[in-house]
Structure formats: structure tokens, C-alpha cells
Amino acid sequence: MTDSGARVNLLGLDRDGLIAYCESLGEKKFRAIQLQRWIHRHCEGDFENMTDLAKSFRAKLQDKCEIRAPQPIWDKVSMDGTRKWLFDVGNGNAVETVFIPEDDRGTLCISTQAGCAMGCLFCSTGKQGFNRNLTAAEVIGQLWHAERELRASLGVTDPNDRVISNVVLMGMGEPLQNLDNVIPALKLMLDDNSYGLSRRRVTLSTCGLVLQMDKLAAAVPVALAVSLHAPTDELRDMIMPINRKHPLNELMAACKRYLAHAPRDYITFEYVMLGGVNDQIEHAKGLVKLVKGVSCKFNLIPFNPFPDSDLKKPKAEDVKAFQDYLMKAGIVTTVRKTRGDDIDAACGQLAGNVKDKTRRAERLVQQKAQATFLMKKE
């Protein structure tokens, strides 16, 4: 038997990848589809349990392959039912994944990188810096493990009765920096022989990498959420360093291009409200002017404090006034409910463990100074 370190991890291969691999083993295309269904529809990790595969085929798989998802270090459940896993991705790195149950859906928030290089002012992931991109198997493996565990805990045995109905790529990392691995993972989520999710039920969140937005639109255009957080370049430069490379005029143009391919007829703009920084009516007025001509909705996210952030939650009355102004301007605007904050699973709180390669600690001092400056200025 071959050494396990040399085995092919089938978990991250999309349909075309599985077909090509099975053909390299001398197997026909339909065997790859059977295998795909076992891995992703049944969430099966043992080749011996794949009973409709020929014994000779299973023997080849046992000898050469594996189905290996990231292993959980711990698994926590919030008082509101939110569930969070910390997954080991090797070499001292770990990523977090969150399941949010609701009456009409079950949403899984997954990570795409160990850490994040974007350095947004309000995000605890970015404070830890960046180590590496996750592989396709590590990205889809979070969904595979979560669906498998949730089914077991709820006693669900029919593979068609899925617990997870929606997936959001809003965990640790910037998904568009890892397109080579995110695209095959997305294809598996959408494939009817895998998870069978509609493009409207898979949402990718980005800081606004313009060129990569165009690539995503061409390859696998799922629903898009864009982290905006400011109405002007001056303010967004300080909150989100990526804005210095892709300023707001370029970002709005990219959003308009994406709409031609999007499964929904709007872009969702995420807007973390930072107390005394970007949460006043003047900022709402600026947003209305900024997004004119872009079909959109706004999701307002009151800031969730974390250690070393030096930022404050917005006042409830400021959030309400902000929402009311956008709604009166004809923009559908929601306020995201805080879920799982007792286990640090709320938006912006995912941190995991990251062996930083980006000298993030040194830049943190400068970012703290920026936060202090912004609050005093307002």
C-alpha cells in the first residue's frame, strides 16, 4: 500500500477532476459520478461503504486515494444555536467555520485562507496576518464535515434532506485571492451530484478585488456581497487598505459588470458600522450618491468589538437613523442580527490561529493610530 502522504485527496476534485482521475485509473466516466455522489451527497469518507462501486475499483481507491477534510480541534455551540468549528489546517494554522440555523434556512459561513492579507481595520482575522491559501479540499471540506456532523446530530439519514441550505464565503480570508481553489469548491457546491445548491444560495464576499470579480463572473457567477464600509475614498483608504489599489469608482464599475452575470439582480453591499467613524447621516447621504446606477441592497452590520480593535459599537439610534435614510432613498436595507457572539462567532470575530508571514504585528501599531485618529476626527 502506498504511503498516505502520497495519496490523492479526492475531496477537492470537482466533477471534471474526478472524471479525469478515474479515467487515469482505467475507469469509465459513470464511476466518477458514482464516486462524486458518495463523497458529497452522502458525505461518505470510507471507500468500503460505497457499496455500488465495483470491488476492484474500491481496491484501487483504497490503495491510491483518501477523502480527507480538515480535522476539528474543537466544536462549540452558542446559546442561540449557532455552531462553530475550529479546523486544523497544519503547521500551527487553524480556521473557523460557523453554522447559523434559522427557521427557513441553515447557513454555513466558511473560510478560504489561513488568515487574511487585506488588513481591514475592523476585522479580527486581519489582525493575525496571513499564512496561506486553503486548498480546494480544505474549502469544500468545511462544508463536507459540517453537513456530515449536523446530519448525525439531527438524525438525518436521507442524503436529499440537507441541513445546510445556504453557504457564504465570509469566513477567514479574501476568497478572490484564492480563486484557483475557490472555483472548484464553488462548482462542487452547485453540482447536482454534490451539494446541489443554487447560485442564489451561495454568496461570495469580497473586499473589492476588481480583476478577480471579472474572473469570477466568467467562471462561476454566484451571488456577490461587496464589503464597502465607507462612502468616500479618503475614509475607505483608512478602513480598508485595498481601496488604495482599487478605488471606489473602479469598484462601482466592476459591480455593474458583475450584475450582467449575477444570479440575483442586485449586489449586496456589506457595511460594518463603526461607532463615531462611518455611522452618521452624512455617511448615508454619501452612500446614496455613490451607488446611484448600481442595483443593490445594503446589509448594515453593527461592529462587534474584539481585543485590540480600539473601535466602538455604534449607538442603536444611529443604526436606526442610518437604515431609515437609506430606505427612504429607495434602497432595501437590513441590519444583520448578531449571532453566536458568546462563542466569538459573530461577523468580524473569526480569528482561528495563524502563523503570520506578513509582519502584521508591526502594522497593527499603525492601524491602532488610524483608528484613534478617525474617532477623534469625527
Disulfide bonds with the S-S distance in Angstrom:
none
